[in-house]
Amino acid sequence: MSERSITLFGFGFTARAIARRLSEDGWHVRATTRSTGQVEAIAALGYEPVIADPSNAADHPVLQDAARASDALVFCAPPGQDGDPFAPALSALDLSAQWLGYLSTTGVYGDRQGGWAFEYEATTPGQDRSIRRAEAEAHWLERGARLFRLAGIYGPGRSAFDRLEADKIVFDVPGHVFSRIHVDDIARAVSLAIARPEVSGAFNLSDDWPDTQPHVMTGAAQIAGLPGPRIEPFDPDKASPMQASFYAECRRVSNARAKAALGWRPNYPSWREGLQAIWDQR
């Protein structure tokens, strides 16, 4: 049996975790990058770098070759002002023989005023970047991709501990909660979905415990034995545009479909287990 291969279109934080998981499962991993500076880093991890800029039509054949050579494709890059970066490069390519996955965001549900978001509901994005995500979702869903709507992603090097060490202000917005997901739980869900090609559609990937940001940050400080975070009432004059948009929406995200359809369970069912594991690995 020949080695199975996967191409990750974009190689950011989550794609790295997926690459690690699939490599451990015996897959040959390709990862695209537009940066020549990242080529050595990808190769050093044992993956095959694919150097191509999707915004450059001259590089489209390189991306098409990588897609043709792969059993599975996962699109990991967010859309820009012009839409999904990889859609134009692969628009004329027949991808019916490949398994396709698209990494999206729970932002496509918009503001649920603290209510739960389910995959069977219509998406109601309210912010520009979420509207672009929903448009990219529609494109890849039409081409047969599974959609992975990701809650707030964290993991080693990108967690509450890093925010504590940076001494960033934590805003307290009464009643504001959101869902999170450890990056390794995302990778495992993608691996399970690939193993079940008959399962299609969208999957919310979140843990079982939506919570407030001050509660999580205070818990992280307790785990680390560090002073508590600087918690202040929300002040739009102190908030970055990203922070302001984050606090403008409030939702809880159901992961019931991923559990039922994929047999997936988060190894880190709440931020507490996830942060403890990150701290123990330091």
N, C-alpha and C positions, 0 to 999 in steps of 0.2 A: 504493500500500500504506500503510495507516494505521500510525502509530507504535505500537510495542509498549509495553506498560506493565507495571511490576512494583510490587508493594507489599511493603515490608519491615516486618514486624510486630515492632517493637522496633528501636532504632537505636543500638546500642552499637558497640564497637570493630570487630568483624567485619562487622557490617551496613554500616558506613561504607565498608569496602573493597569489599564487594559492590556497593554503590550506585555507587561510583566506576567500577568495572569495567563494569557494565551501562550506565551513562550513556555511557561511552566507546564502547560497542557500539551506541549509538543508541536505548537504551530511555528511556522516560519513567519516572522513579523517584518513587514515593511512599514516605514513611516515617512510621510512626506514632510518636507520643510522647504521654505523659500530662502532660508538663511544658510549660507555656506558655513557659517560659524557653528551651526548645530550638527553638521554632518558627522564630525568626529565624535561628538557626544552620543549620537544615535548608534554609530558603529561600535563604540566602546561598550554599549549595553548589550551588544550581540544581535542587533537588528540591522536590517538593510535600509540605508537611507535612500530616499528618492528626492532628488533636488529639482523642484519645480515651483514656479510662481503661478498660481491659478489665474491671476489677473493678466498674465502675459500669454497671448494666444500661441506664441511660438513654443511654449512649454506644455501645451495641452496634449500633444502626442505622448509625452513622457508620462503624464497622469493616466492617459488611456491605456498605455502599455501595462502600467502597474495594476490597473483595474482588471484587465484581461487575464493577467497572470495569477490572479487571486481567487480563492474560493469564497472569501468573505471581505466585505468592505464596511468600514465604520467611518462616518463623517463626523468629525469632532470639532470643527471650527465654527464659530458663531457667524451669522450673516452680517455683512456690512451695509452701508447705505445702498449698495447696488444689489443686495440680496445674497444668497448663498454663494460663497466664493468658488465652490467646486462644481456647481450645477452646469454652468456654460461649457466647461471643459468636457463633461461627460454626457452632454445632452443627446448627442447622436449615437451613443454607444448602447448596444443591447446588453443590459445587465440582468436579464431574466435568469441566467444560470448561476448568479452569485447571490449569496446571503447578504442583505444590506441592513445596516443599522444607522440610525441618526441620533446623536446626542442633542437633546433639546433642554428645556427648562420648564419648571412649574410656573414660571412667570406667564406662560400662555393662558393660565386660568384667570389672570387679573386679580382684582381685589374681591375676596369672598367675605370680607368683614368678619373674619375669624371662623367662617364655616369651612366644611370639608370640600376638597376637590377630588372628583372621580373622573376616570377616563371616559365613561359613557356620557359625560356632560359636554356640551359645546364649549369650546375655548372662547374666552372673552378678554383678550389682551387689551390692556389700557395704556401701556407705555410704548414708545416708538420701537425700542429694541425688542419688546415682546411681540409686537405686531409683525416685525420682520421675522422673528422666530416662527410664528404661526404660519407665515407664508412659506418659509423654508420647509417646515413640517409637511405642508400640503404637497409641495413638490416631491419630496422624498417618499411620502406615503403613496402617492400616485405611481411611483416607480417600484413600489413593493417593499419599502424599508420598514423595519420595526422602529418605533419611536420610543426613546427613553427620556422621559421628562424628569429632570434631576432637581432635587431640592437643594438647599444650601450645602455645597460640597466642602468637606474638610478632610484633613489627613496630615501625615507628618510633613512639617514645613509650611503648613497652611492651616493653622488651627487657632483656637482661643489662646493657646500659650504664646504664639507669635504676636498676637494682638496685645497681650499683657506685657510682653517684653518691650513692645514698641510704645507702651504707655498711652494707648489711644483712648479717647473718651468713649464711654459706653452710654448711649442715650437710653433713657427710660421712658417708654411710651406706654401708658397704662393700657392693658388689654392686648398689646401687640405680641403675637407669637408667630413663629414660623418653623417649618420642618427642615431637617438636616439629613445628610447622608454621608457616611464615611466612604472615601474614594475606593477602598478595597471592596466594599459591598456593591458598588457600581460595577466594578470589573467582574465580580462573580456573577452578577445578574446577566451581564452581556454574554459571558461564557455559557451560562445555562440556556439563554435564548438561542444561541447558535446551535446548541445541541438539540434544540427542539424546533426545527425549521417549519414545522406545521403550524406553529403558534405565531400569529401576526398581530398587527395593530399597535396600540400605544400602551406603555407601562409607566406608571409613576414609581420612581425609586426614591424612597424616603425611609427614615427610621420610624419607630413606633411612638415617638415621644416629642411632639411639637412643644416648644418651650420659648420663654422670653430670653432675650439677649443678656440682660443683667443676671438672670439666674444661671445661665451657662457660664458667663465670665466669672462670676463669683465661685461657682463650682470648680472651674479650672484653677483659680487661685488657691483654693483649698487643696486640690490634688498636688499642686506644685509647691505648696508651702510658701506662697508669695503673698505680698500685700494685696488686698482686694482691689478691683478695678476702680477707676474714677467714674462713678455713675452720676449723670446729670440729667435733668429734664431735657427733652428734645428742644434744641435751639436751631432753627433753620439757618441762622447766621454763622453757626459753627459747623454745620453739616456740609459734607461734600455733596455734589449733585447725585452721586450714586447712593450715599446714605439717605438723602431725602427721598429718593425714589423707592428705596428699600422700605422705609417706614410708612410710605404712602399706601402700601398694600398689606393685608393681613389674611392669611389662609392657613389651614391645616391640610395636609396632603395624605390621602389614603394610599396605602401600598397593597391593598387586598388583592388586586388583579395579578400583580407580579407574584405574590405568594401562591395564588390558586393556579395560575397558568404555567408558571415556570418551576414551581416547587422551591422557590427562593425564600430564604429567611435572612434578615440582616444579622451578621455576626455581632454587630454593634447596635442593639435595638434602641439605645438611647445615646445621647451625647456623653453620658457618664462613662459607659463602657468604652466608647470610642476614644475619649480623651485619656482615660486611664491607660489604655493600650499604647497610645502615642507616648505618654510620659514614661511608661515602663521600657520603651524601645530607645529612649534617649541615652 
